[in-house]
Amino acid sequence: MSDVEPRPLRLTADVVRLSVLCGAVVLALVSRDGAVMLTLLFLALLVPRITRLPALVDLLVCAVLTWATWSTVGHWYRVADWYDTLVHSVTPGVVAVALHLLLSRWRLVPAPGDRTLRHAAGPLVTAAVGATVAVLWELYEGLATQVFHAHIPVGYTDTLVDLAVGLGGSVVAGIVLTWCAIRRSSAP
């Protein structure tokens, strides 16, 4: 991750954050729900910036969460059956990487490239965090449909598929994160 120049990545992430804020303002004229979602997204996107996560992770979090949120606001999930699965496979993994880095910085979980542990520890921790993210997402969808009567196409099979691909995406993200951490720590 250190091979990439962080300044352009950070600037691009800031542009994404600014576009989300502008989108919230514009949507406030048309859709209160959409404006609230984008405002909450904007606040969430400040976390990687404030906590100084690596620039690439910052940009990935901004891009993926913005994509997932606009997918909800714009009802893009209705475009194709596979679209929901794609979003649910990518988003928990990216969020899990960010959370794993933060939790390891706060010494709550082992770092992705911790040499005192087996290499499998990094992907396992990221997968566990990603599975938690996927479960929370599904709980949100259930609450939104059952309590607030949101029009989210959910069901038993949809929930199981979303959880499975969220876990799978998190395992892949954990492998990549650990590989990058090991590679960086063994560089001269």
N, CA and C of each residue as an Amber inpcrd file, in Angstrom:
protein
   564
   0.8120000  -1.1860000   0.0000000   0.0000000   0.0000000   0.0000000
   0.8560000   1.2510000   0.0000000   2.0700000   1.1520000   0.5120000
   2.9270000   2.3260000   0.5700000   3.5440000   2.6480000  -0.7840000
   3.4370000   1.7340000  -1.7710000   3.9810000   1.9750000  -3.0970000
   3.1930000   3.0440000  -3.8540000   1.9680000   3.2960000  -3.4280000
   1.0820000   4.2170000  -4.1180000   1.2260000   5.5990000  -3.5070000
   1.3200000   6.6240000  -4.3660000   1.4090000   7.9990000  -3.9000000
   0.1030000   8.3720000  -3.1980000   0.1470000   8.7140000  -1.9040000
  -1.0950000   8.9180000  -1.1610000  -1.8320000  10.2190000  -1.4790000
  -1.1270000  11.2500000  -1.8920000  -1.7880000  12.5440000  -2.0650000
  -2.9060000  12.5340000  -3.1140000  -2.6750000  11.9990000  -4.3300000
  -3.7840000  11.9570000  -5.2920000  -4.9490000  11.0810000  -4.8210000
  -4.6360000  10.0090000  -4.1080000  -5.6870000   9.1360000  -3.5840000
  -6.5100000   9.8730000  -2.5340000  -5.8420000  10.5760000  -1.6450000
  -6.5150000  11.3310000  -0.5880000  -7.3960000  12.4240000  -1.2060000
  -6.8420000  13.1050000  -2.2190000  -7.5980000  14.1650000  -2.8950000
  -8.8410000  13.5910000  -3.5780000  -8.6920000  12.4470000  -4.2230000
  -9.8300000  11.8040000  -4.8870000 -10.8840000  11.3950000  -3.8580000
 -10.4570000  10.8650000  -2.7290000 -11.4040000  10.5090000  -1.6670000
 -12.1310000  11.7510000  -1.1620000 -11.4130000  12.8590000  -1.0440000
 -12.0540000  14.0980000  -0.6050000 -13.0690000  14.5950000  -1.6320000
 -12.7730000  14.4020000  -2.9030000 -13.7290000  14.7740000  -3.9540000
 -14.9950000  13.9150000  -3.8380000 -14.8220000  12.6290000  -3.5650000
 -15.9850000  11.7490000  -3.3780000 -16.8070000  12.2340000  -2.1870000
 -16.1300000  12.5580000  -1.0800000 -16.8450000  13.0600000   0.0960000
 -17.6270000  14.3320000  -0.2330000 -16.9850000  15.2500000  -0.9510000
 -17.6390000  16.4960000  -1.3290000 -18.8410000  16.2420000  -2.2430000
 -18.6980000  15.2950000  -3.1590000 -19.8170000  14.9770000  -4.0580000
 -20.9970000  14.3850000  -3.2810000 -20.7070000  13.6130000  -2.2580000
 -21.7730000  13.0490000  -1.4190000 -22.4960000  14.1780000  -0.6810000
 -21.7370000  15.1160000  -0.1460000 -22.3500000  16.2470000   0.5550000
 -23.2120000  17.0730000  -0.4030000 -22.7080000  17.3380000  -1.6030000
 -23.4840000  18.0710000  -2.6090000 -24.7400000  17.2900000  -2.9880000
 -24.6100000  15.9820000  -3.1250000 -25.7610000  15.1410000  -3.4340000
 -26.8160000  15.2070000  -2.3410000 -26.3740000  15.2560000  -1.0890000
 -27.3180000  15.3650000   0.0340000 -28.0840000  16.6740000  -0.0330000
 -27.3870000  17.7480000  -0.3730000 -28.0420000  19.0580000  -0.4690000
 -29.0640000  19.0510000  -1.5990000 -28.6760000  18.5250000  -2.7560000
 -29.5910000  18.4780000  -3.8990000 -30.7850000  17.5730000  -3.5950000
 -30.5340000  16.4190000  -2.9980000 -31.6230000  15.4930000  -2.6860000
 -32.5660000  16.0360000  -1.6140000 -32.0800000  16.9590000  -0.7910000
 -32.9470000  17.5400000   0.2360000 -34.1490000  18.2430000  -0.3930000
 -34.0000000  18.6710000  -1.6390000 -35.0990000  19.3300000  -2.3520000
 -36.1290000  18.3320000  -2.8630000 -35.7180000  17.0810000  -3.0440000
 -36.5830000  16.0920000  -3.6850000 -36.9680000  14.9340000  -2.7580000
 -35.9900000  14.4080000  -2.0450000 -36.2220000  13.1960000  -1.2610000
 -35.5870000  13.3370000   0.1180000 -36.4180000  13.4560000   1.1140000
 -35.8980000  13.5880000   2.4740000 -35.1150000  12.3440000   2.8810000
 -35.6370000  11.1590000   2.5390000 -34.9550000   9.9130000   2.8890000
 -33.5780000   9.8330000   2.2340000 -33.5220000  10.1830000   0.9450000
 -32.2430000  10.1590000   0.2400000 -31.2640000  11.1480000   0.8230000
 -31.7450000  12.3310000   1.1910000 -30.8720000  13.3460000   1.7830000
 -30.3200000  12.8790000   3.1240000 -31.1690000  12.2270000   3.9220000
 -30.7220000  11.7130000   5.2200000 -29.6670000  10.6300000   5.0050000
 -29.9130000   9.7220000   4.0650000 -28.9480000   8.6450000   3.8020000
 -27.5980000   9.2090000   3.3620000 -27.6220000  10.1900000   2.4620000
 -26.3570000  10.7640000   1.9880000 -25.6660000  11.5880000   3.0730000
 -26.4310000  12.2260000   3.9350000 -25.8210000  12.9660000   5.0380000
 -25.1330000  12.0040000   6.0040000 -25.8030000  10.9060000   6.3270000
 -25.1860000   9.8960000   7.1970000 -23.9530000   9.2840000   6.5260000
 -24.0530000   9.0690000   5.2180000 -22.9000000   8.5530000   4.4780000
 -21.7340000   9.5200000   4.5640000 -22.0150000  10.8070000   4.3470000
 -20.9500000  11.8140000   4.4210000 -20.2450000  11.7490000   5.7720000
 -21.0190000  11.6660000   6.8500000 -20.4210000  11.5900000   8.1870000
 -19.5790000  10.3190000   8.3350000 -20.0730000   9.2060000   7.8080000
 -19.3050000   7.9490000   7.8680000 -18.0140000   8.0510000   7.0630000
 -18.0600000   8.7630000   5.9430000 -16.8690000   8.8890000   5.0940000
 -15.7980000   9.7830000   5.7150000 -16.1560000  10.5290000   6.7290000
 -15.1500000  11.3410000   7.4270000 -14.2530000  10.4770000   8.3220000
 -14.7570000   9.3160000   8.7290000 -14.0110000   8.4590000   9.6630000
 -12.6480000   8.0460000   9.0980000 -12.5650000   7.5150000   7.8540000
 -11.2330000   7.1350000   7.3720000 -10.2740000   8.3170000   7.2510000
 -10.8070000   9.4940000   6.9770000  -9.9760000  10.6980000   6.8560000
  -9.4790000  11.1420000   8.2220000 -10.3910000  11.2060000   9.1810000
 -10.0360000  11.6640000  10.5270000  -9.0730000  10.6920000  11.2030000
  -9.2840000   9.4050000  10.9930000  -8.4320000   8.3960000  11.6390000
  -7.1510000   8.1260000  10.8640000  -6.9790000   8.8120000   9.7430000
  -5.7590000   8.7080000   8.9280000  -5.4710000   7.2740000   8.4880000
  -6.5160000   6.5940000   8.0390000  -6.2990000   5.2850000   7.4300000
  -5.4530000   5.4750000   6.1800000  -4.7830000   4.4330000   5.7060000
  -4.0030000   4.5820000   4.4730000  -4.8700000   5.1620000   3.3440000
  -4.2580000   5.9760000   2.5090000  -4.9820000   6.7030000   1.4690000
  -5.7640000   5.7760000   0.5430000  -5.1840000   4.6420000   0.1940000
  -5.8810000   3.7060000  -0.6860000  -7.1260000   3.1370000  -0.0080000
  -7.0260000   2.8070000   1.2540000  -8.1780000   2.2970000   2.0050000
  -9.2300000   3.3970000   2.1280000  -8.8000000   4.6120000   2.3940000
  -9.7110000   5.7520000   2.4670000 -10.5100000   5.8850000   1.1750000
  -9.8140000   5.8500000   0.0570000 -10.4820000   5.9810000  -1.2410000
 -11.4260000   4.8140000  -1.5100000 -10.9880000   3.5990000  -1.2090000
 -11.8500000   2.4330000  -1.4330000 -13.1180000   2.5010000  -0.5810000
 -12.9780000   2.8960000   0.6710000 -14.1440000   3.0240000   1.5480000
 -15.0930000   4.0760000   0.9820000 -14.5460000   5.2180000   0.5900000
 -15.3860000   6.2870000   0.0330000 -16.1070000   5.8130000  -1.2200000
 -15.3760000   5.1910000  -2.1240000 -15.9750000   4.7650000  -3.3950000
 -17.0330000   3.6900000  -3.1860000 -16.7150000   2.6830000  -2.3970000
 -17.6230000   1.5430000  -2.2440000 -18.8700000   1.9170000  -1.4430000
 -18.6950000   2.6510000  -0.3390000 -19.8750000   3.0400000   0.4340000
 -20.7580000   4.0210000  -0.3370000 -20.1440000   4.8870000  -1.1300000
 -20.9280000   5.8090000  -1.9610000 -21.7090000   5.0220000  -3.0070000
 -21.0590000   4.0580000  -3.6350000 -21.7170000   3.1990000  -4.6230000
 -22.8930000   2.4480000  -3.9920000 -22.6670000   1.8590000  -2.8100000
 -23.7270000   1.0910000  -2.1480000 -24.8930000   1.9910000  -1.7490000
 -24.5860000   3.1830000  -1.2530000 -25.6550000   4.0910000  -0.8210000
 -26.4480000   4.6220000  -2.0050000 -25.7580000   5.0290000  -3.0660000
 -26.4790000   5.4920000  -4.2570000 -27.2850000   4.3560000  -4.8780000
 -26.8210000   3.1310000  -4.7100000 -27.5900000   1.9840000  -5.2070000
 -28.9340000   1.8930000  -4.4990000 -28.9390000   2.2290000  -3.2110000
 -30.1910000   2.2290000  -2.4620000 -31.0470000   3.4390000  -2.8300000
 -30.4260000   4.6190000  -2.8090000 -31.1670000   5.8570000  -3.1060000
 -31.7620000   5.8210000  -4.5130000 -30.9750000   5.3390000  -5.4660000
 -31.4230000   5.3220000  -6.8590000 -32.1660000   4.0640000  -7.2660000
 -32.3900000   3.1540000  -6.3190000 -33.0690000   1.8800000  -6.5920000
 -32.3650000   1.0860000  -7.6980000 -31.0470000   1.1380000  -7.6950000
 -30.2740000   0.4180000  -8.7090000 -30.3260000  -1.0870000  -8.4890000
 -30.7150000  -1.5230000  -7.2850000 -30.8020000  -2.9500000  -7.0040000
 -31.8400000  -3.6300000  -7.8880000 -32.7410000  -2.8500000  -8.4090000
 -33.7950000  -3.4030000  -9.2600000 -33.3490000  -3.6030000 -10.7000000
 -32.1650000  -3.1400000 -11.0360000 -31.6620000  -3.2060000 -12.4140000
 -31.4800000  -4.6430000 -12.8730000 -30.8280000  -5.4490000 -12.0480000
 -30.5550000  -6.8450000 -12.4050000 -30.4940000  -7.6700000 -11.1210000
 -30.8140000  -8.9380000 -11.2350000 -30.8200000  -9.8200000 -10.0650000
 -29.4350000  -9.9410000  -9.4230000 -28.4000000  -9.9310000 -10.2190000
 -27.0510000 -10.1330000  -9.7220000 -26.4610000  -8.8850000  -9.0640000
 -27.0580000  -7.7310000  -9.2930000 -26.4810000  -6.4630000  -8.8130000
 -26.4080000  -6.4220000  -7.2830000 -27.4780000  -6.8220000  -6.6240000
 -27.5060000  -6.8480000  -5.1620000 -26.3930000  -7.7430000  -4.6140000
 -26.2040000  -8.8870000  -5.2510000 -25.1610000  -9.8190000  -4.8220000
 -23.7760000  -9.2050000  -4.9810000 -23.5660000  -8.4870000  -6.0730000
 -22.2790000  -7.8270000  -6.2970000 -21.9820000  -6.8010000  -5.2030000
 -22.9470000  -5.9600000  -4.9120000 -22.7420000  -4.9280000  -3.8850000
 -22.4990000  -5.5730000  -2.5210000 -23.2670000  -6.6260000  -2.2060000
 -23.1200000  -7.3010000  -0.9100000 -21.8310000  -8.1180000  -0.8220000
 -21.1930000  -8.4060000  -1.9360000 -19.9240000  -9.1360000  -1.8730000
 -18.7360000  -8.2010000  -1.7020000 -18.8340000  -6.9960000  -2.2400000
 -17.7050000  -6.0630000  -2.2040000 -17.7070000  -5.2140000  -0.9260000
 -18.8550000  -4.6850000  -0.5640000 -18.9230000  -3.6920000   0.5120000
 -18.4410000  -4.2010000   1.8710000 -18.9090000  -5.3410000   2.3750000
 -18.4190000  -5.7760000   3.6920000 -16.9060000  -6.0010000   3.7240000
 -16.3370000  -6.4770000   2.6320000 -14.8940000  -6.7090000   2.6010000
 -14.0940000  -5.4220000   2.7300000 -14.5080000  -4.3980000   2.0000000
 -13.7940000  -3.1150000   2.0630000 -13.9570000  -2.4840000   3.4480000
 -15.1660000  -2.5200000   3.9740000 -15.3940000  -1.9750000   5.3140000
 -14.6160000  -2.7920000   6.3550000 -14.5510000  -4.0890000   6.1750000
 -13.8080000  -4.9500000   7.1120000 -12.3250000  -4.6240000   7.1200000
 -11.7580000  -4.3210000   5.9650000 -10.3400000  -3.9340000   5.9090000
 -10.1160000  -2.6680000   6.7340000 -10.9720000  -1.6680000   6.5250000
 -10.8320000  -0.4190000   7.2740000 -10.9780000  -0.6580000   8.7760000
 -11.9920000  -1.4350000   9.1510000 -12.2100000  -1.7080000  10.5690000
 -11.0860000  -2.5410000  11.1690000 -10.5680000  -3.5100000  10.4030000
  -9.4530000  -4.3280000  10.9050000  -8.2440000  -3.4360000  11.1830000
  -7.9560000  -2.5170000  10.2580000  -6.8210000  -1.6140000  10.4700000
  -7.0380000  -0.7260000  11.6930000  -8.2510000  -0.2160000  11.8510000
  -8.5340000   0.6230000  13.0260000  -8.4650000  -0.1820000  14.3240000
  -9.0910000  -1.3550000  14.3340000  -9.0900000  -2.1800000  15.5460000
  -7.6800000  -2.6250000  15.9190000  -6.8480000  -2.9090000  14.9170000
  -5.4640000  -3.3020000  15.2280000  -4.6540000  -2.0990000  15.6940000
  -4.9450000  -0.9360000  15.1570000  -4.2650000   0.2840000  15.6210000
  -4.5880000   0.5310000  17.0910000  -5.8260000   0.2410000  17.4800000
  -6.2590000   0.4350000  18.8610000  -5.9110000  -0.7770000  19.7310000
  -5.2040000  -1.7490000  19.1500000  -4.7160000  -2.9470000  19.8230000
  -5.8320000  -3.8250000  20.3770000  -6.9430000  -3.8640000  19.6420000
  -8.0650000  -4.7190000  20.0180000  -8.0210000  -6.0550000  19.2920000
  -7.3670000  -6.0920000  18.1380000  -7.1750000  -7.3260000  17.3670000
  -5.7470000  -7.3010000  16.8250000  -5.2220000  -8.4610000  16.4240000
  -3.8660000  -8.4780000  15.8670000  -3.8160000  -7.7360000  14.5270000
  -2.6800000  -7.1430000  14.2490000  -2.4690000  -6.4550000  12.9760000
  -2.4670000  -7.4780000  11.8400000  -2.8310000  -7.0650000  10.6330000
  -2.8980000  -8.0060000   9.5040000  -1.6040000  -8.7670000   9.2400000
  -0.4540000  -8.1610000   9.4300000   0.8140000  -8.8380000   9.1550000
   1.5890000  -9.1950000  10.3990000   0.9150000  -9.3690000  11.5230000
   1.5680000  -9.6710000  12.7980000   2.4120000 -10.9340000  12.6590000
   3.7130000 -10.7820000  12.8740000   4.6350000 -11.9090000  12.6760000
   4.5950000 -12.9290000  13.8140000   3.9660000 -12.5800000  14.9310000
   3.8880000 -13.5310000  16.0450000   2.7720000 -14.5420000  15.8450000
   1.9310000 -14.3210000  14.8480000   0.8110000 -15.2200000  14.5670000
   0.9990000 -15.8810000  13.2090000   0.2470000 -16.8930000  12.9700000
   0.2490000 -17.5190000  11.6470000  -0.3470000 -16.5350000  10.6500000
   0.0430000 -16.6840000   9.3920000  -0.4500000 -15.7800000   8.3570000
  -1.9660000 -15.8530000   8.1940000  -2.5750000 -16.9530000   8.5780000
  -4.0260000 -17.1060000   8.4430000  -4.7930000 -16.2210000   9.4290000
  -4.1140000 -15.7160000  10.4660000  -4.8090000 -14.9070000  11.4740000
  -5.3850000 -13.6330000  10.8600000  -4.6390000 -12.9890000   9.9790000
  -5.1070000 -11.7430000   9.3580000  -6.4040000 -11.9310000   8.5850000
  -6.4260000 -12.8620000   7.6240000  -7.6820000 -13.0780000   6.9010000
  -8.8340000 -13.5280000   7.7880000  -8.5390000 -14.3080000   8.8350000
  -9.6040000 -14.7510000   9.7370000 -10.2190000 -13.5800000  10.4960000
  -9.3760000 -12.6700000  10.9700000  -9.8930000 -11.5040000  11.6900000
 -10.7010000 -10.6240000  10.7430000 -10.1700000 -10.3690000   9.5540000
 -10.8970000  -9.5430000   8.5840000 -12.2120000 -10.2030000   8.2020000
 -12.2010000 -11.5180000   8.0140000 -13.4340000 -12.2390000   7.6740000
 -14.4520000 -12.1390000   8.8020000 -14.0020000 -12.2450000  10.0400000
 -14.9190000 -12.1310000  11.1760000 -15.5270000 -10.7310000  11.2540000
 -14.7030000  -9.7290000  11.0350000 -15.2080000  -8.3540000  11.0420000
 -16.1740000  -8.1590000   9.8730000 -15.8190000  -8.6720000   8.7010000
 -16.6900000  -8.5500000   7.5290000 -18.0030000  -9.2830000   7.7010000
 -17.9600000 -10.4490000   8.3270000 -19.2010000 -11.1900000   8.5930000
 -20.0910000 -10.3860000   9.5300000 -19.4890000  -9.7270000  10.4930000
 -20.2580000  -8.8750000  11.4030000 -20.8900000  -7.7120000  10.6480000
 -20.1290000  -7.1090000   9.7470000 -20.6640000  -6.0210000   8.9130000
 -21.8380000  -6.5310000   8.0800000 -21.6900000  -7.7070000   7.4880000
 -22.7650000  -8.2820000   6.6630000 -24.0120000  -8.5610000   7.4960000
 -23.8350000  -9.0670000   8.7050000 -24.9790000  -9.3370000   9.5840000
 -25.6730000  -8.0270000   9.9650000 -24.8920000  -7.0130000  10.3190000
 -25.4930000  -5.7180000  10.6680000 -26.2620000  -5.1270000   9.4840000
 -25.7250000  -5.2950000   8.2760000 -26.3980000  -4.8050000   7.0840000
 -27.7420000  -5.5120000   6.9090000 -27.7410000  -6.8280000   7.0920000
 -28.9870000  -7.5820000   6.9540000 -29.9860000  -7.2180000   8.0580000
 -29.4910000  -6.9580000   9.2580000 -30.3800000  -6.5040000  10.3290000
 -30.9910000  -5.1500000   9.9790000 -30.1830000  -4.2650000   9.4120000
 -30.7020000  -2.9710000   8.9500000 -31.7940000  -3.1740000   7.8990000
 -31.5410000  -4.0490000   6.9260000 -32.5500000  -4.2940000   5.8860000
 -33.8290000  -4.8540000   6.4920000 -33.7030000  -5.7740000   7.4350000
 -34.8820000  -6.3280000   8.0890000 -35.6470000  -5.2770000   8.8730000
 -34.9320000  -4.4540000   9.6140000 -35.5640000  -3.3830000  10.3770000
 -36.2330000  -2.3770000   9.4440000 -35.5450000  -2.0170000   8.3720000
 -36.0940000  -1.0380000   7.4290000 -37.3810000  -1.5440000   6.7840000
 -37.4290000  -2.8350000   6.4610000 -38.6330000  -3.3670000   5.8090000
 -39.7430000  -3.6550000   6.7950000 -39.4140000  -4.2150000   7.9510000
 -40.4450000  -4.6210000   8.9100000 -41.0110000  -3.4510000   9.7270000
 -40.1490000  -2.5370000  10.1220000 -40.5840000  -1.4560000  11.0010000
 -40.9420000  -0.1920000  10.2130000 -40.0730000   0.1560000   9.2660000
 -40.2640000   1.4130000   8.5380000 -40.8990000   1.2220000   7.1640000
 -41.2330000  -0.0100000   6.8350000 -41.9340000  -0.3500000   5.5810000
 -41.2040000   0.1440000   4.3310000 -39.8840000   0.0820000   4.3730000
 -39.0790000   0.4240000   3.1970000 -39.2870000  -0.6520000   2.1340000
 -39.1560000  -0.2800000   0.9110000 -39.3650000  -1.2120000  -0.2020000
 -38.0230000  -1.8150000  -0.6250000 -37.5010000  -2.6700000   0.2360000
 -36.2500000  -3.3650000  -0.0550000 -36.6170000  -4.8130000  -0.3510000
 -36.2190000  -5.3130000  -1.5150000 -36.5610000  -6.7040000  -1.8330000
 -35.7110000  -7.6800000  -1.0210000 -36.2490000  -8.1260000   0.1150000
 -35.5290000  -9.0630000   0.9700000 -36.3620000 -10.3200000   1.1570000
 -35.6990000 -11.3450000   1.5660000 -36.3370000 -12.6210000   1.8480000
 -35.2770000 -13.5450000   2.4080000 -35.6850000 -14.7310000   2.7500000
 -34.7700000 -15.6890000   3.3640000 -33.5770000 -15.9950000   2.4570000
 -33.8770000 -16.3380000   1.2080000 -32.7950000 -16.6790000   0.2720000
 -31.8930000 -15.4820000   0.0220000 -32.4870000 -14.3000000  -0.1570000
 -31.6990000 -13.0880000  -0.3790000 -30.7520000 -12.8330000   0.7950000
 -31.2660000 -12.9870000   2.0070000 -30.4500000 -12.7660000   3.1970000
 -29.2990000 -13.7590000   3.2730000 -29.5780000 -15.0390000   3.0240000
 -28.5090000 -16.0500000   3.0650000 -27.4450000 -15.7870000   2.0050000
 -27.8730000 -15.4450000   0.8100000 -26.9130000 -15.1470000  -0.2710000
 -26.0830000 -13.9280000   0.0990000 -26.7460000 -12.8740000   0.5930000
 -26.0180000 -11.6600000   0.9770000 -24.9870000 -11.9480000   2.0650000
 -25.3620000 -12.7540000   3.0560000 -24.4190000 -13.1010000   4.1190000
 -23.2580000 -13.9330000   3.5820000 -23.5560000 -14.8810000   2.7080000
 -22.4990000 -15.7420000   2.1500000 -21.5130000 -14.9450000   1.3050000
 -22.0210000 -14.0960000   0.4300000 -21.0970000 -13.3370000  -0.4270000
 -20.3790000 -12.2550000   0.3750000 -21.0250000 -11.7230000   1.4290000
 -20.3430000 -10.7660000   2.3000000 -19.1750000 -11.4090000   3.0150000
 -19.3800000 -12.6380000   3.4990000 -18.3000000 -13.3770000   4.1330000
 -17.2070000 -13.7070000   3.1210000 -17.6060000 -14.1710000   1.9430000
 -16.6230000 -14.4980000   0.9070000 -15.7910000 -13.2910000   0.4990000
 -16.4500000 -12.1520000   0.3040000 -15.7240000 -10.9310000  -0.0380000
 -14.7800000 -10.5010000   1.0610000 -15.1770000 -10.7290000   2.3030000
 -14.3320000 -10.3660000   3.4450000 -13.1160000 -11.2820000   3.5560000
 -13.2880000 -12.5570000   3.2340000 -12.1430000 -13.4780000   3.2300000
 -11.1260000 -13.0250000   2.1790000 -11.6170000 -12.7250000   0.9840000
 -10.7250000 -12.2520000  -0.0880000 -10.0300000 -10.9550000   0.3360000
 -10.8060000 -10.0190000   0.9000000 -10.2250000  -8.7510000   1.3500000
  -9.1700000  -8.9950000   2.4350000  -9.4320000  -9.9300000   3.3450000
  -8.4630000 -10.2470000   4.3940000  -7.1850000 -10.8570000   3.8510000
  -7.3150000 -11.6910000   2.8340000  -6.1220000 -12.2800000   2.1990000
  -5.2920000 -11.1860000   1.5430000  -5.9500000 -10.2950000   0.8180000
  -5.2320000  -9.1970000   0.1510000  -4.5780000  -8.2780000   1.1810000
  -5.3170000  -7.9230000   2.2290000  -4.7720000  -7.0500000   3.2700000
  -3.5600000  -7.6830000   3.9380000  -3.6560000  -8.9510000   4.2900000
  -2.5430000  -9.6350000   4.9430000  -1.3550000  -9.7620000   4.0060000
  -1.6080000 -10.0880000   2.7520000  -0.5240000 -10.1960000   1.7690000
   0.1970000  -8.8560000   1.6270000  -0.5520000  -7.7610000   1.5510000
   0.0640000  -6.4310000   1.4450000   0.8680000  -6.0960000   2.6920000
   0.3420000  -6.4350000   3.8670000   1.0390000  -6.1430000   5.1170000
   2.3210000  -6.9550000   5.2300000   2.2710000  -8.2260000   4.8560000
   3.4670000  -9.0720000   4.9130000   4.4970000  -8.5920000   3.9080000
   4.0330000  -8.2790000   2.7190000   4.9250000  -7.7690000   1.6630000
   5.6040000  -6.4710000   2.1000000   4.8380000  -5.5740000   2.7210000
   5.3770000  -4.2920000   3.1530000   6.3830000  -4.4830000   4.2910000
   6.0820000  -5.4060000   5.2230000   6.9730000  -5.6030000   6.3700000
   8.2590000  -6.3280000   5.9820000   8.2380000  -7.0730000   4.8930000
   9.4490000  -7.7900000   4.4790000  10.2410000  -7.0220000   3.4240000
   9.7500000  -5.8670000   3.0190000  10.4930000  -5.0420000   2.0440000
  11.7280000  -4.4500000   2.7160000  12.8050000  -4.3140000   1.9480000
  14.0470000  -3.7820000   2.5480000  13.9170000  -2.3350000   2.9580000
